[in-house]
Amino acid sequence: MSSLTSTAPGAAVPPHQPAAGKRPVRRVLPGFHLTLGYTVLYLSLIVLIPISALFFKTFSLTWEQFWLAVTSPRVLASYRLTFGASLLAALVNLVFGLLVAWVLVRYSFPGKKLVDALVDLPFALPTAVAGISLTALLAGNGWIGQYLEPMGIKLAFTPAGVVIALIFIGLPFVVRTVQPLLEDAEKELEEAATSLGATRLQIFIRVILPHIAPALLTGFAMAFARAIGEYGSVIFIAGNMPMISEITPLIIIGKLEQYDYAGATAVAVVMLVISFALLLVINALQAWQRRLSGAPA
């Protein structure tokens, strides 16, 4: 009898022996524990420690001092402008971002690749450059503002200018979130609905919209969160008038310039908590989108 024992069909291969015809798995990165250690260290240095320092600085205030710092009339006015303008800009991008994505996916026209590349311009363009450009266009002596102001329409150095700047920086989030789903949409369903007598509006509401709704909500939340923290493109066009066109990030910068570090961190903590809540919402929406598409969580 041969000294080599044969393995019965269906028998498990011993863990120390690789399966026949298969090479042992070689991982590019080191083992799990070492990789996890590097990940935790990196996140601690870049994210957790700075955020912890922010909270520790805020703890130097009493509750009454903290409440006064974050609810003063000037700060409340900045909250209203920041969150109100961000919400309005995100709603505008929700509609027009969908239209831009629809045109880029469903139609062919000269210069389509150029238009597709221009959508990403707010990502690559420094925000200060965007703010200066918008101010040059919309100011009273600008290319567009010189025709609007005689009609009583003033955009630069007003809250309306803030909304325009936030629309500019938030548009790519909606377009790039919705565009892949529109490309993957099954046109056979639309053709079937058409053959059953459905109108274009019914096809959009009952066939297309349910498919892209999670992506639309995700893009809306991302544009809203991005607009809340925007600074560079807004300060040039806002006018920065207290109680009128002053955003919350500018309030924080102003307190730092006055060496009111505790007051600045108090307002920053409020913005941080709200931003973190929005991040949780975005993650929940993305998980919902993955579940609907059947992708692994």
ABEGO torsion letter per residue (X at the ends): XBABBBBBBGBBBBAABBBBGBBBBBBABBBAAAAAAAAAAAAAAAAAAAAAAAAAAAAABBAAAAAAAAABAAAAAAAAAAAAAAAAAAAAAAAAAAAAAAAAAABBBBGAAAAAAAAAAAAABBAAAAAAAAAAAABAABAAAAAAAAAGBBABGBAAAAAAAAAAAAAAAAAAAAAAAAAABBAAAAAAAAAAGBBAAAAAAAAAAAAAAAAAAAAAAAAAAAAAABAAAAAAAAGGBBGAABBAAAAAAAAAAAGBAAAAAAAAAAAAAAAAAAAAAAAAAAAAAAAAAGBBX
